[in-house]
């Protein structure tokens, strides 16, 4: 029996079978042995084969090959990986200038990982009702930066519903991963799009300006217009994985474009003579924040470390 994994509550997985049934499943024991470096061997969006034994318990027996997946380092076990979702058409990263603040390093780590797995990303800037003039100017500068690179952006207020219609059109008939820090408004966005979901939301801490986790497990929710939206727990940091040395530049489109003119094919774009990327940086054709993020990921690889704050 074949099906789609639509929910993960830790030890149990909800599978929607091809004939429309919803079956609660466990995973066969040796899955964990096969995927020892992965915290979650079966993930939301997986196509799986299940079997039901004589006692009526259903088990996931096999996973079909994944078209793509979004992966990061596990923040608790940094030597392991954590897959957010598989077989997705696009990702929407929810970003807030404040309440809580989303850093450009976090954004860029997410974007670089999405580039590595050819997952289109739409940046959604939320909470525009809460920003003063300085905040709005910064938000507009961020949007101009990422639009210039080629990433589509939207500004919304999930609380009032402003901009939600645009998101609904973008979500229709696609499988979309919704991600971002705790407190950026992912659950509020989903409640606007799917009122029947009635997801729990919490106010952020006004003292720390940080969000608290309201989503505690991942779930794939069907949309009325077709497609699914995948709600995931908020993430503090985004440790990159499966990226090596020179190839990291490939996942920064504007850096990659200039790198074709570097003198050396294995240029790291840090100090080499004849580096076209450094020239573009000096001419302000590459932003300093993006270059900093590139170096930041390189530093991870050089020193084998992961900073949760990113």
VEXLUM-184203 format. One record per residue: residue number from 1; x, y, z of N, C-alpha, C in turn. Coordinates in nm, 3 decimals. Layout:
(NUM,(X,Y,Z),(X,Y,Z),(X,Y,Z)) ...
//
This chain:
(1,(0.085,-0.119,0.000),(0.000,0.000,0.000),(0.089,0.124,0.000)) (2,(0.062,0.219,-0.093),(0.144,0.338,-0.107),(0.072,0.459,-0.046)) (3,(0.151,0.558,-0.004),(0.090,0.678,0.052),(0.189,0.791,0.071)) (4,(0.137,0.902,0.125),(0.213,1.024,0.145),(0.217,1.055,0.295)) (5,(0.338,1.081,0.349),(0.352,1.117,0.490),(0.309,1.263,0.506)) (6,(0.203,1.286,0.585),(0.152,1.423,0.599),(0.168,1.479,0.740)) (7,(0.208,1.395,0.837),(0.224,1.445,0.973),(0.323,1.358,1.049)) (8,(0.402,1.423,1.133),(0.500,1.352,1.216),(0.490,1.406,1.357)) (9,(0.453,1.320,1.451),(0.440,1.363,1.591),(0.550,1.303,1.677)) (10,(0.657,1.257,1.615),(0.768,1.200,1.689),(0.782,1.052,1.662)) (11,(0.702,0.971,1.730),(0.711,0.826,1.712),(0.608,0.773,1.612)) (12,(0.508,0.857,1.578),(0.403,0.815,1.486),(0.402,0.904,1.362)) (13,(0.364,0.845,1.251),(0.353,0.916,1.124),(0.214,0.895,1.066)) (14,(0.150,1.004,1.024),(0.021,0.993,0.956),(0.046,0.983,0.806)) (15,(-0.006,0.878,0.746),(0.012,0.855,0.602),(-0.124,0.858,0.534)) (16,(-0.136,0.944,0.434),(-0.258,0.945,0.352),(-0.235,0.852,0.234)) (17,(-0.308,0.742,0.232),(-0.288,0.640,0.129),(-0.346,0.687,-0.004)) (18,(-0.303,0.621,-0.110),(-0.349,0.660,-0.244),(-0.498,0.641,-0.263)) (19,(-0.561,0.557,-0.179),(-0.706,0.540,-0.189),(-0.781,0.630,-0.089)) (20,(-0.708,0.728,-0.028),(-0.774,0.831,0.051),(-0.785,0.806,0.200)) (21,(-0.733,0.694,0.249),(-0.741,0.666,0.393),(-0.628,0.736,0.467)) (22,(-0.650,0.764,0.596),(-0.546,0.820,0.682),(-0.505,0.711,0.780)) (23,(-0.378,0.668,0.772),(-0.330,0.555,0.851),(-0.216,0.601,0.942)) (24,(-0.227,0.572,1.072),(-0.120,0.604,1.166),(-0.017,0.492,1.164)) (25,(0.108,0.528,1.141),(0.213,0.429,1.119),(0.332,0.451,1.212)) (26,(0.402,0.341,1.238),(0.534,0.348,1.299),(0.636,0.315,1.190)) (27,(0.764,0.342,1.221),(0.866,0.305,1.123),(0.933,0.176,1.166)) (28,(0.970,0.098,1.067),(1.038,-0.028,1.094),(1.172,0.002,1.160)) (29,(1.212,-0.078,1.256),(1.328,-0.050,1.340),(1.456,-0.019,1.267)) (30,(1.486,-0.093,1.158),(1.617,-0.074,1.096),(1.628,0.054,1.014)) (31,(1.518,0.129,1.001),(1.529,0.259,0.936),(1.626,0.349,1.011)) (32,(1.620,0.347,1.144),(1.708,0.433,1.224),(1.854,0.391,1.209)) (33,(1.878,0.262,1.191),(2.015,0.215,1.172),(2.069,0.262,1.038)) (34,(1.984,0.258,0.936),(2.029,0.299,0.803),(2.059,0.448,0.798)) (35,(1.989,0.528,0.877),(2.000,0.674,0.870),(2.054,0.729,1.002)) (36,(2.161,0.672,1.050),(2.208,0.703,1.185),(2.250,0.849,1.200)) (37,(2.290,0.914,1.089),(2.330,1.055,1.099),(2.213,1.149,1.079)) (38,(2.095,1.095,1.061),(1.978,1.177,1.037),(1.881,1.161,1.154)) (39,(1.835,1.274,1.209),(1.746,1.266,1.325),(1.608,1.212,1.289)) (40,(1.570,1.222,1.162),(1.436,1.180,1.121),(1.443,1.104,0.988)) (41,(1.451,0.972,0.993),(1.467,0.894,0.869),(1.347,0.903,0.776)) (42,(1.228,0.926,0.829),(1.108,0.946,0.747),(1.061,1.089,0.771)) (43,(1.029,1.162,0.663),(0.997,1.305,0.679),(0.866,1.339,0.607)) (44,(0.813,1.455,0.643),(0.693,1.507,0.578),(0.720,1.519,0.429)) (45,(0.624,1.472,0.349),(0.638,1.479,0.204),(0.693,1.352,0.142)) (46,(0.741,1.260,0.223),(0.791,1.132,0.170),(0.677,1.050,0.111)) (47,(0.705,0.987,-0.001),(0.618,0.883,-0.054),(0.669,0.750,0.003)) (48,(0.578,0.673,0.064),(0.621,0.552,0.135),(0.533,0.432,0.099)) (49,(0.588,0.314,0.130),(0.511,0.190,0.121),(0.485,0.141,0.263)) (50,(0.359,0.112,0.294),(0.325,0.068,0.429),(0.261,-0.071,0.426)) (51,(0.272,-0.139,0.538),(0.208,-0.269,0.556),(0.141,-0.272,0.693)) (52,(0.028,-0.339,0.701),(-0.045,-0.354,0.826),(-0.037,-0.500,0.871)) (53,(0.013,-0.523,0.995),(0.030,-0.662,1.041),(-0.102,-0.718,1.096)) (54,(-0.097,-0.842,1.142),(-0.218,-0.911,1.187),(-0.280,-0.844,1.310)) (55,(-0.198,-0.775,1.389),(-0.249,-0.706,1.508),(-0.313,-0.571,1.472)) (56,(-0.301,-0.531,1.346),(-0.360,-0.405,1.303),(-0.267,-0.287,1.309)) (57,(-0.139,-0.307,1.347),(-0.042,-0.197,1.351),(0.020,-0.178,1.213)) (58,(0.025,-0.053,1.169),(0.081,-0.022,1.037),(0.227,0.021,1.051)) (59,(0.310,-0.025,0.957),(0.452,0.008,0.957),(0.492,0.064,0.821)) (60,(0.580,0.164,0.825),(0.641,0.215,0.702),(0.755,0.121,0.667)) (61,(0.746,0.061,0.548),(0.843,-0.042,0.509),(0.950,0.011,0.414)) (62,(0.917,0.112,0.335),(1.013,0.163,0.237),(0.978,0.307,0.200)) (63,(1.078,0.382,0.158),(1.062,0.521,0.113),(1.099,0.529,-0.034)) (64,(1.015,0.593,-0.113),(1.050,0.615,-0.253),(1.161,0.721,-0.262)) (65,(1.234,0.720,-0.373),(1.342,0.817,-0.392),(1.286,0.959,-0.383)) (66,(1.357,1.045,-0.312),(1.313,1.183,-0.295),(1.355,1.269,-0.414)) (67,(1.262,1.353,-0.459),(1.293,1.448,-0.567),(1.386,1.557,-0.517)) (68,(1.364,1.602,-0.395),(1.449,1.701,-0.329),(1.416,1.699,-0.181)) (69,(1.487,1.777,-0.103),(1.455,1.793,0.039),(1.527,1.917,0.091)) (70,(1.475,1.968,0.202),(1.537,2.083,0.268),(1.600,2.031,0.396)) (71,(1.730,2.055,0.411),(1.806,1.993,0.519),(1.886,2.099,0.595)) (72,(1.910,2.073,0.722),(1.998,2.158,0.802),(2.066,2.072,0.907)) (73,(2.165,2.129,0.974),(2.225,2.059,1.087),(2.129,2.060,1.203)) (74,(2.125,1.950,1.277),(2.044,1.946,1.397),(2.107,2.037,1.501)) (75,(2.026,2.125,1.561),(2.081,2.220,1.659),(2.118,2.151,1.790)) (76,(2.052,2.041,1.821),(2.083,1.969,1.945),(2.198,1.872,1.928)) (77,(2.204,1.811,1.811),(2.309,1.714,1.781),(2.376,1.759,1.652)) (78,(2.474,1.847,1.663),(2.525,1.917,1.547),(2.596,1.827,1.447)) (79,(2.630,1.704,1.487),(2.692,1.612,1.392),(2.588,1.535,1.312)) (80,(2.462,1.557,1.344),(2.355,1.493,1.271),(2.280,1.596,1.187)) (81,(2.200,1.545,1.094),(2.123,1.633,1.008),(1.975,1.621,1.041)) (82,(1.902,1.723,1.003),(1.756,1.722,1.022),(1.692,1.768,0.892)) (83,(1.608,1.683,0.832),(1.539,1.718,0.708),(1.405,1.778,0.744)) (84,(1.378,1.898,0.694),(1.254,1.968,0.725),(1.137,1.908,0.648)) (85,(1.157,1.878,0.520),(1.051,1.822,0.437),(1.113,1.774,0.306)) (86,(1.040,1.687,0.236),(1.088,1.632,0.110),(0.984,1.653,0.000)) (87,(1.032,1.647,-0.124),(0.945,1.652,-0.243),(0.859,1.778,-0.245)) (88,(0.924,1.893,-0.231),(0.852,2.020,-0.226),(0.873,2.100,-0.355)) (89,(0.772,2.180,-0.389),(0.780,2.263,-0.510),(0.843,2.398,-0.483)) (90,(0.826,2.449,-0.361),(0.881,2.579,-0.327),(0.886,2.592,-0.175)) (91,(0.965,2.688,-0.130),(0.970,2.722,0.012),(0.934,2.869,0.029)) (92,(0.865,2.899,0.138),(0.842,3.037,0.176),(0.910,3.059,0.311)) (93,(1.007,3.149,0.312),(1.076,3.183,0.436),(1.013,3.309,0.493)) (94,(0.954,3.298,0.611),(0.889,3.412,0.675),(0.994,3.490,0.754)) (95,(1.005,3.617,0.724),(1.111,3.704,0.778),(1.048,3.820,0.853)) (96,(1.106,3.857,0.967),(1.062,3.975,1.040),(1.182,4.064,1.073)) (97,(1.165,4.192,1.050),(1.271,4.289,1.081),(1.289,4.302,1.232)) (98,(1.176,4.293,1.304),(1.174,4.294,1.450),(1.065,4.200,1.498)) (99,(1.072,4.168,1.624),(0.965,4.092,1.691),(0.940,3.953,1.630)) (100,(1.037,3.866,1.618),(1.180,3.879,1.647),(1.257,3.923,1.522)) (101,(1.384,3.953,1.539),(1.467,3.993,1.426),(1.517,3.869,1.352)) (102,(1.509,3.874,1.219),(1.569,3.770,1.135),(1.696,3.828,1.074)) (103,(1.810,3.768,1.098),(1.936,3.820,1.045),(1.953,3.782,0.899)) (104,(2.031,3.862,0.827),(2.060,3.828,0.687),(2.142,3.700,0.678)) (105,(2.223,3.671,0.777),(2.301,3.547,0.775),(2.208,3.426,0.779)) (106,(2.104,3.432,0.862),(2.005,3.324,0.867),(1.934,3.310,0.732)) (107,(1.890,3.423,0.677),(1.822,3.421,0.547),(1.912,3.357,0.442)) (108,(2.037,3.400,0.438),(2.128,3.354,0.334),(2.165,3.207,0.348)) (109,(2.173,3.159,0.471),(2.199,3.016,0.491),(2.080,2.933,0.439)) (110,(1.960,2.981,0.465),(1.842,2.912,0.415),(1.841,2.914,0.262)) (111,(1.867,3.030,0.203),(1.866,3.043,0.058),(1.974,2.956,-0.007)) (112,(2.092,2.952,0.052),(2.200,2.872,-0.005),(2.164,2.724,-0.005)) (113,(2.104,2.677,0.103),(2.062,2.537,0.109),(1.955,2.509,0.005)) (114,(1.860,2.600,-0.010),(1.756,2.582,-0.112),(1.816,2.579,-0.252)) (115,(1.916,2.663,-0.277),(1.984,2.661,-0.407),(2.050,2.526,-0.431)) (116,(2.110,2.472,-0.326),(2.180,2.343,-0.341),(2.086,2.231,-0.385)) (117,(1.959,2.241,-0.346),(1.862,2.136,-0.380),(1.758,2.184,-0.480)) (118,(1.789,2.297,-0.545),(1.704,2.351,-0.652),(1.559,2.371,-0.607)) (119,(1.544,2.430,-0.491),(1.412,2.461,-0.436),(1.390,2.612,-0.446)) (120,(1.294,2.658,-0.525),(1.267,2.802,-0.533),(1.221,2.855,-0.397)) (121,(1.264,2.976,-0.364),(1.227,3.037,-0.236),(1.160,3.172,-0.260)) (122,(1.052,3.194,-0.187),(0.983,3.324,-0.184),(1.000,3.380,-0.043)) (123,(1.052,3.501,-0.031),(1.070,3.564,0.099),(0.945,3.642,0.136)) (124,(0.891,3.613,0.254),(0.768,3.677,0.301),(0.802,3.762,0.423)) (125,(0.796,3.894,0.408),(0.828,3.986,0.517),(0.699,4.020,0.591)) (126,(0.688,3.972,0.715),(0.565,3.983,0.792),(0.575,4.095,0.897)) (127,(0.463,4.127,0.956),(0.448,4.223,1.067),(0.476,4.366,1.027)) (128,(0.439,4.402,0.903),(0.467,4.539,0.856),(0.388,4.643,0.935)) (129,(0.287,4.600,1.009),(0.209,4.694,1.091),(0.284,4.739,1.215)) (130,(0.392,4.671,1.250),(0.461,4.699,1.376),(0.587,4.782,1.360)) (131,(0.620,4.820,1.238),(0.749,4.884,1.213),(0.738,5.036,1.207)) (132,(0.841,5.103,1.259),(0.849,5.248,1.246),(0.917,5.282,1.113)) (133,(0.938,5.409,1.087),(0.992,5.453,0.957),(1.130,5.392,0.930)) (134,(1.213,5.386,1.032),(1.347,5.328,1.015),(1.338,5.180,0.980)) (135,(1.248,5.111,1.047),(1.230,4.968,1.018),(1.180,4.947,0.875)) (136,(1.086,5.030,0.833),(1.030,5.018,0.697),(1.139,5.042,0.593)) (137,(1.224,5.141,0.618),(1.334,5.169,0.524),(1.427,5.049,0.514)) (138,(1.456,4.986,0.628),(1.543,4.868,0.628),(1.475,4.752,0.555)) (139,(1.345,4.732,0.581),(1.271,4.626,0.513),(1.276,4.646,0.361)) (140,(1.252,4.770,0.317),(1.254,4.797,0.173),(1.392,4.773,0.113)) (141,(1.496,4.804,0.190),(1.633,4.779,0.142),(1.659,4.629,0.129)) (142,(1.610,4.552,0.226),(1.625,4.407,0.218),(1.553,4.350,0.097)) (143,(1.431,4.397,0.075),(1.354,4.347,-0.039),(1.423,4.382,-0.170)) (144,(1.478,4.502,-0.180),(1.549,4.541,-0.301),(1.672,4.454,-0.323)) (145,(1.742,4.424,-0.213),(1.860,4.338,-0.222),(1.824,4.202,-0.281)) (146,(1.723,4.137,-0.222),(1.692,4.000,-0.264),(1.617,3.995,-0.396)) (147,(1.536,4.098,-0.425),(1.474,4.104,-0.557),(1.580,4.119,-0.665)) (148,(1.684,4.197,-0.635),(1.793,4.217,-0.731),(1.869,4.090,-0.761)) (149,(1.877,4.001,-0.664),(1.945,3.873,-0.684),(1.857,3.777,-0.763)) (150,(1.724,3.793,-0.747),(1.632,3.705,-0.819),(1.533,3.632,-0.731)) (151,(1.529,3.668,-0.602),(1.436,3.603,-0.510),(1.309,3.688,-0.498)) (152,(1.191,3.633,-0.532),(1.067,3.709,-0.516),(1.039,3.737,-0.370)) (153,(0.980,3.853,-0.343),(0.953,3.897,-0.206),(0.810,3.951,-0.196)) (154,(0.751,3.935,-0.078),(0.621,3.994,-0.047),(0.628,4.054,0.092)) (155,(0.556,4.164,0.113),(0.541,4.220,0.247),(0.396,4.205,0.288)) (156,(0.372,4.153,0.408),(0.236,4.122,0.452),(0.217,4.158,0.599)) (157,(0.092,4.159,0.640),(0.057,4.163,0.781),(-0.042,4.050,0.805)) (158,(0.008,3.939,0.856),(-0.079,3.823,0.878),(-0.189,3.854,0.978)) (159,(-0.160,3.943,1.073),(-0.258,3.974,1.177),(-0.384,4.039,1.119)) (160,(-0.366,4.130,1.022),(-0.481,4.198,0.962),(-0.526,4.134,0.831)) (161,(-0.441,4.050,0.775),(-0.475,3.986,0.648),(-0.419,4.056,0.526)) (162,(-0.350,4.168,0.545),(-0.292,4.242,0.432),(-0.188,4.156,0.358)) (163,(-0.207,4.138,0.228),(-0.112,4.062,0.146),(-0.138,3.913,0.142)) (164,(-0.233,3.863,0.219),(-0.259,3.719,0.224),(-0.314,3.667,0.091)) (165,(-0.395,3.748,0.022),(-0.449,3.705,-0.107),(-0.338,3.671,-0.205)) (166,(-0.232,3.751,-0.203),(-0.118,3.724,-0.292),(-0.054,3.591,-0.258)) (167,(-0.036,3.563,-0.130),(0.023,3.436,-0.089),(-0.064,3.319,-0.132)) (168,(-0.194,3.332,-0.117),(-0.283,3.223,-0.155),(-0.269,3.187,-0.302)) (169,(-0.254,3.287,-0.386),(-0.235,3.260,-0.529),(-0.103,3.188,-0.554)) (170,(0.001,3.224,-0.478),(0.132,3.161,-0.495),(0.134,3.018,-0.444)) (171,(0.050,2.989,-0.345),(0.047,2.856,-0.284),(-0.035,2.755,-0.364)) (172,(-0.130,2.803,-0.442),(-0.226,2.714,-0.509),(-0.157,2.611,-0.597)) (173,(-0.198,2.484,-0.579),(-0.154,2.371,-0.662),(-0.005,2.340,-0.646)) (174,(0.056,2.387,-0.537),(0.197,2.357,-0.512),(0.215,2.302,-0.371)) (175,(0.322,2.226,-0.353),(0.361,2.180,-0.220),(0.464,2.280,-0.168)) (176,(0.429,2.351,-0.061),(0.511,2.462,-0.012),(0.554,2.438,0.131)) (177,(0.684,2.451,0.156),(0.739,2.448,0.291),(0.737,2.589,0.347)) (178,(0.674,2.607,0.464),(0.671,2.735,0.533),(0.769,2.728,0.649)) (179,(0.867,2.819,0.650),(0.972,2.810,0.752),(1.007,2.948,0.804)) (180,(1.087,2.950,0.912),(1.130,3.075,0.973),(1.147,3.058,1.123)) (181,(1.194,3.164,1.189),(1.210,3.161,1.334),(1.076,3.143,1.405)) (182,(1.081,3.097,1.529),(0.962,3.100,1.613),(0.918,3.245,1.633)) (183,(0.789,3.271,1.624),(0.737,3.404,1.649),(0.724,3.494,1.528)) (184,(0.765,3.446,1.409),(0.756,3.533,1.290),(0.616,3.535,1.230)) (185,(0.528,3.443,1.276),(0.389,3.448,1.231),(0.347,3.339,1.135)) (186,(0.419,3.228,1.133),(0.383,3.119,1.041),(0.243,3.065,1.071)) (187,(0.215,3.040,1.198),(0.084,2.985,1.235),(-0.027,3.084,1.205)) (188,(-0.001,3.213,1.225),(-0.102,3.315,1.194),(-0.130,3.319,1.043)) (189,(-0.026,3.305,0.964),(-0.043,3.301,0.818),(-0.131,3.182,0.779)) (190,(-0.100,3.064,0.835),(-0.179,2.946,0.801),(-0.323,2.961,0.847)) (191,(-0.345,3.018,0.963),(-0.482,3.040,1.009),(-0.559,3.134,0.916)) (192,(-0.489,3.228,0.853),(-0.553,3.317,0.757),(-0.590,3.240,0.629)) (193,(-0.498,3.154,0.586),(-0.520,3.079,0.462),(-0.617,2.964,0.483)) (194,(-0.604,2.898,0.599),(-0.688,2.783,0.633),(-0.750,2.805,0.771)) (195,(-0.856,2.881,0.781),(-0.917,2.909,0.912),(-0.952,2.783,0.990)) (196,(-0.987,2.675,0.918),(-1.025,2.552,0.986),(-0.907,2.485,1.056)) (197,(-0.783,2.526,1.021),(-0.665,2.468,1.086),(-0.660,2.509,1.234)) (198,(-0.699,2.634,1.263),(-0.708,2.683,1.401),(-0.582,2.654,1.480)) (199,(-0.466,2.689,1.421),(-0.339,2.664,1.489),(-0.321,2.758,1.607)) (200,(-0.257,2.708,1.711),(-0.232,2.789,1.830),(-0.122,2.889,1.802)) (201,(-0.140,3.012,1.849),(-0.038,3.116,1.835),(-0.007,3.174,1.972)) (202,(0.117,3.221,1.988),(0.160,3.284,2.113),(0.217,3.422,2.083)) (203,(0.200,3.512,2.176),(0.267,3.642,2.166),(0.416,3.622,2.192)) (204,(0.499,3.701,2.123),(0.643,3.689,2.150),(0.675,3.760,2.280)) (205,(0.792,3.728,2.335),(0.837,3.792,2.457),(0.875,3.937,2.426)) (206,(0.809,4.032,2.489),(0.839,4.172,2.464),(0.976,4.210,2.523)) (207,(1.024,4.131,2.618),(1.154,4.162,2.679),(1.267,4.114,2.589)) (208,(1.257,3.987,2.546),(1.365,3.931,2.464),(1.343,3.952,2.315)) (209,(1.220,3.993,2.276),(1.186,4.011,2.134),(1.205,3.882,2.056)) (210,(1.181,3.770,2.121),(1.196,3.640,2.055),(1.066,3.563,2.066)) (211,(1.046,3.473,1.971),(0.925,3.395,1.970),(0.938,3.269,2.054)) (212,(0.823,3.212,2.088),(0.820,3.083,2.155),(0.756,2.982,2.061)) (213,(0.797,2.857,2.074),(0.746,2.754,1.985),(0.596,2.732,2.008)) (214,(0.517,2.742,1.900),(0.377,2.706,1.909),(0.350,2.580,1.829)) (215,(0.420,2.563,1.717),(0.412,2.439,1.640),(0.516,2.342,1.693)) (216,(0.472,2.226,1.739),(0.566,2.132,1.800),(0.593,2.011,1.712)) (217,(0.523,2.000,1.600),(0.549,1.891,1.506),(0.521,1.941,1.365)) (218,(0.567,1.867,1.267),(0.549,1.906,1.128),(0.420,1.846,1.073)) (219,(0.353,1.924,0.989),(0.227,1.877,0.932),(0.208,1.934,0.792)) (220,(0.154,1.850,0.705),(0.128,1.886,0.566),(-0.022,1.903,0.550)) (221,(-0.068,2.026,0.523),(-0.210,2.055,0.522),(-0.259,2.083,0.380)) (222,(-0.366,2.014,0.337),(-0.417,2.036,0.201),(-0.484,2.172,0.186)) (223,(-0.466,2.233,0.070),(-0.526,2.362,0.039),(-0.652,2.342,-0.045)) (224,(-0.747,2.430,-0.028),(-0.872,2.420,-0.104),(-0.847,2.431,-0.254)) (225,(-0.747,2.511,-0.292),(-0.718,2.533,-0.435),(-0.630,2.422,-0.493)) (226,(-0.595,2.324,-0.412),(-0.502,2.219,-0.454),(-0.364,2.248,-0.401)) (227,(-0.287,2.143,-0.378),(-0.154,2.158,-0.321),(-0.156,2.145,-0.169)) (228,(-0.041,2.163,-0.107),(-0.027,2.151,0.038),(0.062,2.263,0.089)) (229,(0.041,2.302,0.214),(0.135,2.387,0.284),(0.189,2.306,0.402)) (230,(0.321,2.311,0.420),(0.386,2.233,0.526),(0.425,2.327,0.639)) (231,(0.364,2.308,0.754),(0.395,2.387,0.872),(0.501,2.313,0.953)) (232,(0.606,2.383,0.992),(0.716,2.321,1.067),(0.743,2.402,1.194)) (233,(0.798,2.339,1.297),(0.837,2.415,1.417),(0.937,2.525,1.382)) (234,(0.931,2.635,1.455),(1.027,2.743,1.432),(1.169,2.699,1.459)) (235,(1.263,2.756,1.386),(1.403,2.716,1.401),(1.487,2.837,1.443)) (236,(1.578,2.814,1.538),(1.666,2.921,1.587),(1.782,2.945,1.492)) (237,(1.847,2.837,1.452),(1.964,2.850,1.367),(1.953,2.763,1.245)) (238,(2.033,2.793,1.143),(2.028,2.713,1.021),(2.171,2.675,0.985)) (239,(2.214,2.561,1.038),(2.347,2.510,1.006),(2.345,2.441,0.872)) (240,(2.434,2.484,0.782),(2.437,2.424,0.648),(2.506,2.289,0.653)) (241,(2.472,2.206,0.556),(2.523,2.068,0.552),(2.542,2.029,0.406)) (242,(2.628,1.933,0.382),(2.651,1.878,0.249),(2.697,1.985,0.150)) (243,(2.774,2.083,0.197),(2.835,2.183,0.110),(2.986,2.177,0.132)) (244,(3.061,2.179,0.025),(3.204,2.167,0.039),(3.277,2.280,-0.033)) (245,(3.366,2.345,0.041),(3.462,2.441,-0.013),(3.416,2.529,-0.126)) (246,(3.479,2.508,-0.243),(3.459,2.595,-0.359),(3.313,2.597,-0.404)) (247,(3.242,2.486,-0.386),(3.105,2.480,-0.437),(3.009,2.572,-0.362)) (248,(3.047,2.621,-0.244),(2.957,2.708,-0.168),(2.921,2.833,-0.248)) (249,(3.017,2.884,-0.326),(2.990,3.002,-0.409),(2.882,2.975,-0.511)) (250,(2.865,2.849,-0.551),(2.762,2.814,-0.650),(2.622,2.845,-0.598)) (251,(2.605,2.848,-0.465),(2.473,2.864,-0.406),(2.442,3.010,-0.370)) (252,(2.531,3.100,-0.411),(2.508,3.244,-0.405),(2.507,3.293,-0.549)) (253,(2.390,3.305,-0.612),(2.384,3.329,-0.756),(2.470,3.445,-0.806)) (254,(2.468,3.557,-0.733),(2.542,3.673,-0.780),(2.693,3.652,-0.765)) (255,(2.737,3.580,-0.662),(2.879,3.548,-0.647),(2.922,3.450,-0.755)) (256,(2.837,3.352,-0.782),(2.868,3.251,-0.885),(2.885,3.316,-1.022)) (257,(2.799,3.414,-1.052),(2.808,3.480,-1.184),(2.944,3.546,-1.202)) (258,(2.991,3.618,-1.100),(3.120,3.686,-1.112),(3.237,3.589,-1.104)) (259,(3.220,3.477,-1.035),(3.331,3.383,-1.016),(3.381,3.324,-1.148)) (260,(3.298,3.328,-1.251),(3.340,3.276,-1.382),(3.459,3.353,-1.438)) (261,(3.480,3.476,-1.390),(3.589,3.560,-1.441),(3.710,3.560,-1.349)) (262,(3.709,3.477,-1.244),(3.825,3.469,-1.155),(3.943,3.404,-1.228)) (263,(4.064,3.443,-1.188),(4.184,3.389,-1.252),(4.200,3.240,-1.225)) (264,(4.167,3.197,-1.104),(4.184,3.056,-1.067),(4.049,2.987,-1.055)) (265,(4.040,2.865,-1.109),(3.912,2.793,-1.108),(3.871,2.753,-0.967)) (266,(3.970,2.738,-0.877),(3.939,2.698,-0.739),(3.948,2.817,-0.643)) (267,(3.920,2.936,-0.692),(3.928,3.058,-0.612),(3.826,3.052,-0.498)) (268,(3.869,3.089,-0.378),(3.778,3.092,-0.263),(3.719,3.232,-0.242)) (269,(3.765,3.329,-0.322),(3.713,3.466,-0.319),(3.741,3.534,-0.184)) (270,(3.857,3.503,-0.128),(3.895,3.567,-0.003),(4.019,3.653,-0.017)) (271,(4.118,3.602,-0.090),(4.246,3.675,-0.096),(4.324,3.652,-0.225)) (272,(4.269,3.569,-0.313),(4.344,3.531,-0.433),(4.359,3.648,-0.530)) (273,(4.475,3.658,-0.598),(4.491,3.762,-0.702),(4.400,3.731,-0.821)) (274,(4.351,3.837,-0.883),(4.265,3.818,-0.999),(4.127,3.768,-0.965)) (275,(4.081,3.793,-0.843),(3.948,3.746,-0.802),(3.841,3.845,-0.848)) (276,(3.755,3.801,-0.938),(3.649,3.889,-0.991),(3.542,3.916,-0.887)) (277,(3.525,3.825,-0.793),(3.425,3.845,-0.688),(3.466,3.959,-0.596)) (278,(3.594,3.963,-0.556),(3.641,4.071,-0.471),(3.631,4.206,-0.541)) (279,(3.657,4.207,-0.672),(3.643,4.331,-0.749),(3.497,4.375,-0.751)) (280,(3.405,4.280,-0.769),(3.262,4.313,-0.771),(3.216,4.362,-0.634)) (281,(3.273,4.305,-0.530),(3.240,4.349,-0.394),(3.287,4.493,-0.372)) (282,(3.408,4.522,-0.417),(3.463,4.657,-0.403),(3.380,4.759,-0.481)) (283,(3.324,4.714,-0.595),(3.243,4.804,-0.679),(3.097,4.807,-0.634)) (284,(3.066,4.738,-0.523),(2.931,4.732,-0.466),(2.831,4.660,-0.558)) (285,(2.883,4.572,-0.643),(2.794,4.490,-0.726),(2.753,4.362,-0.652)) (286,(2.823,4.332,-0.544),(2.784,4.225,-0.451),(2.771,4.291,-0.314)) (287,(2.663,4.263,-0.244),(2.641,4.330,-0.115),(2.734,4.273,-0.008)) (288,(2.772,4.360,0.084),(2.860,4.317,0.193),(2.793,4.213,0.281)) (289,(2.663,4.226,0.301),(2.594,4.128,0.387),(2.594,3.990,0.324)) (290,(2.575,3.983,0.193),(2.576,3.853,0.126),(2.717,3.793,0.127)) (291,(2.816,3.876,0.105),(2.954,3.827,0.108),(2.990,3.778,0.248)) (292,(2.945,3.850,0.351),(2.968,3.807,0.489),(2.905,3.670,0.513)) (293,(2.785,3.650,0.461),(2.718,3.521,0.479),(2.794,3.410,0.409)) (294,(2.845,3.440,0.290),(2.927,3.342,0.216),(3.049,3.302,0.299)) (295,(3.120,3.402,0.352),(3.238,3.372,0.435),(3.199,3.294,0.560)) (296,(3.083,3.326,0.614),(3.034,3.261,0.734),(3.018,3.110,0.714)) (297,(2.962,3.073,0.598),(2.946,2.930,0.568),(3.081,2.866,0.541)) (298,(3.169,2.938,0.471),(3.304,2.887,0.449),(3.375,2.861,0.582)) (299,(3.356,2.950,0.677),(3.418,2.936,0.808),(3.368,2.810,0.878)) (300,(3.240,2.780,0.863),(3.186,2.655,0.917),(3.265,2.537,0.864)) (301,(3.290,2.538,0.732),(3.357,2.425,0.669),(3.504,2.418,0.712)) (302,(3.567,2.536,0.722),(3.709,2.539,0.758),(3.732,2.490,0.900)) (303,(3.640,2.528,0.992),(3.661,2.498,1.134),(3.568,2.391,1.188)) (304,(3.484,2.337,1.100),(3.390,2.231,1.138),(3.307,2.270,1.259)) (305,(3.247,2.391,1.254),(3.169,2.435,1.367),(3.036,2.492,1.318)) (306,(2.944,2.502,1.407),(2.808,2.550,1.374),(2.762,2.639,1.487)) (307,(2.726,2.762,1.453),(2.678,2.855,1.554),(2.526,2.861,1.547)) (308,(2.461,2.824,1.655),(2.315,2.817,1.653),(2.250,2.952,1.622)) (309,(2.315,3.061,1.661),(2.254,3.193,1.643),(2.227,3.227,1.497)) (310,(2.292,3.156,1.404),(2.269,3.183,1.264),(2.147,3.108,1.213)) 
//
